[in-house]
């Protein structure tokens, strides 16, 4: 029964997405009211099904569906199964609740917007992908959901497609996702090659979080490092943190659900699911901790120097995610799970209230009878003036990360591509009209 | 003289569907153009003849018939015509003297020339610059270079194939990565599409040389992915070209999605399939292909996922430049997908999405041929 509920709640948003998409392709665009009702129905069902499944399955360590080979060739199998345990049930329930709430919020927020239908179509795709990722019993299936989360995410960043900046940022984020996603792809390949399976139940012995990895330390190091790379890309951790503020170009509800609540936390979820691998490899665990702490320090600085609400919130969220990464690396998975849940809820509320933030700000200050001091300001005076200015400048430049990546990574790759093209065509690229650089790259 | 089995039947069936999609989605001015009309009449039947070939000479006839129209068309460029015309020579020599030690090498050379493998990779973007897109689409998506290796080169010369086919795999991987990198620095949409097609199509040969079932099955599935997705991409792009003159160079964002949202969606789905997004046949094909390649070449095999990642960025960038970023009076008013275009593009999308949901059905159709090749290459 719990297995059926789990499968049904994952499939429900997928069916909503397919139904709406097919209807549109056939020439019928559903009315706003119908979309609103469908959204309410789908996520009410998901919330109830997740609660019921969790309650029914609570007497067992994990609810699992049988493993099924989606496709196979020779000795290779793409394994599919669903799994819900102490780690995934709370996050599945949280996702269903937050997507549902954001959907209800968006019904009024996007009323009569040209992209109303498109927003809900992509919201259903995202919910399906996120639930698939969280309920995946194999890393093969997790990768499929992971990738679809990325696709829905970039399409929502380009939601206001009449402006160039959101579109450029969507392309840039897509590049980050694809490159960091190579980590997950290679980690899964190594699991197939070394362990002959990607099924969590076979890779790890015992119930989460007391499970143990059944692999050698060297294999765990390789797989662990690649997973940290993939997770860092999804969770906007160092050195992939430059995309998060750019992702704020989408509509506020999508920023809330993607970059406040669910999408960025999937990086943490991946590491929590693979936490026994990190535990088996000191190198991977320390890398995870260092990445998290570096990001937390950098994001705190940038957050304090940001002048617009959504960027400030993005960096505040990034700092918390850095701490979550450090908690996972240091071996506190329960604490990290609680941190993820609490952070997702608070950040969703903050993002959804972001358009009213100035109003809130004035109201709070008026109620306090004067301006409230900034927290942590006394630390500023402990630092020498010159150092403070240097830090402030670094914060304004977002830690120089974007500039560093452009100069040493994306810039040389694009220049090499342009050189190849010039060599083949005999024409110099990027000189006439609009430069040929990627939409997300600096031009001129 | 003729050989009909599951491999040739499925290849020919998919190709016939591709011909229908190409013809149904082509702009009217392409179909009434007498030059393109006769080219289409040669390329399609020539490819089908090659698919049905049991004897090398029938295959050679199909190869030449399909290549003649492009060799005679000045729009495809001198260098491209030279490579394509020359590709028949090593093929004929190898079939004429199969006992020669160089025969296998000549067959591989012919396949590399036709498929635009490094150092012959330049002819595809050159031909796309001004060549007839529907004809080029049917020519490239016949994938006769891969068919030649599967049907003739490997079975006729199993020993050399076991020894030296991996060299072709290396060249194919280099082609794929080079094409992906070049596409990042390109401004002309036609060249970008050519480089995307060439880079992704080179992976078919890279996968074929893997001496394992997953790599070969992945390559054979990827054959269909490339065929159906690039057909849809080229059809949508040609439809835009026929409707507006703004497509010649990607000078900023064109915003065609505002008036043509269905063309935008068809383009997006085809591009997603080409770069292996889940929910399309491309995901299963590339999953198998990458695992096969990494199994055969643990370090060099990383080239294929890397090239796909670059191609994904290029494809999304092209989509964004063509369909997003502009609105209202700034966007030329163009017609969305016409009914016949819609039917054709829906068919292509349906194949790609059905393959994404039921990849095992598609894999089963390719499995016998894949197992046969893998067995030949492993000597078991």
Interface residues (C-beta under 8 A of the other chain):
Chain A: X25 X69 X70 X71 X72 X73 X74 X75 X76 X78 X143 X144 X145 X147 X148 X151 X154 X158 X161 X162 X163 X164 X167 X168 X170 X171 X174 X175 X178 X179 X181 X182 X185 X186 X189 X192 X193 X413 X414 X415 X416 X417 X418 X419 X420 X421 X422 X424 X425 X429 X430 X433 X434 X436 X438 X439 X440
Chain B: X122 X125 X178 X181 X182 X183 X184 X185 X186 X187 X191 X212 X213 X214 X216 X217 X218 X249 X250 X251 X252 X253 X255 X257 X258 X262 X265 X272 X277 X278 X279 X283 X284 X287 X288 X290 X291 X292 X294 X295 X302 X305 X306 X309 X312 X313 X316 X317 X320 X321 X323 X324 X325 X326 X327 X328 X346 X359 X360 X363 X367 X370 X371 X374
